[in-house]
Amino acid sequence: MFDLHFIHAVKNGIRYYSADRFMFDELFNGVSDNMKARMFQYLQDTDIKFDAAYTGGGAEGLPLVTVELAEAAYDSQGIGNAAYSKYDAEGREYKRVHLYTSQEVRVNIYCKSIESVRIIHRLIQASMLIFHPSFISAGYQNILYMGSTPLEPTIELEGEGLNVYARQIRYAALHLLEVPARIEDLNNIGAVDPLYDIQVALEGTTPEGSTVEGGVAPNFTL
């Protein structure tokens, strides 16, 4: 879900900075007033498109921002790690289990000018900074800026007679997934299904009437 949360934050950031010239200018200290005015006007006149699934974005739709998500294991943790307990409306305690995942988004910016790439790049950085608390509230433990690639023309499109500049930005996040450990009856939400016994094989024992070693230990209940 990091890619969807990312797009949501950046879209809100673009809307925020495009509504206030003073806030926009704060992102470009050291740039002349004329250049800041030109960049702000570009933001007013341009519809920045987003694509999370590569569904038909092309040069005629520039500027385009595509987002891809990669997820990796976090350390060597298993599944079903115990988390803290919570209580329902009736005061009954129920435990939760959790899993950490390391998620990374690769953000590709495609524009017809170098200046456009720089504007969108800075807007993305600013959006992730101001909306960082929202990511923490959504279960992310941290957000890391992993850097960007050089700003350069897209070689693949030069043969088509298209001048397109591109840059990739990477962000990583450690996400905490928590779910209730209880299993509810789907026909009666709120009612907890009974847990079944799990029989565990023991070495060196032979069940009665069998020649195969490996008995079972009953009454092993989670």
Secondary structure by P-SEA (a helix, b strand, c coil): caaaaaaaaaaaaaaaaaacaaaaaaacccccaaaaaaaaaaaaabbbbbbccccccccccccbbbbbbbbbbccccccccccbbbbccccbbbbbbbbbbbbbbbbbbbcccaaaaaaaaaaaaaaaaaaaaaaaaacccccccccccccccccccccccccccbbbbbbbbbbbbbbbcccccccccccccbbbbbbbbbcccccccccccbbbbccccc
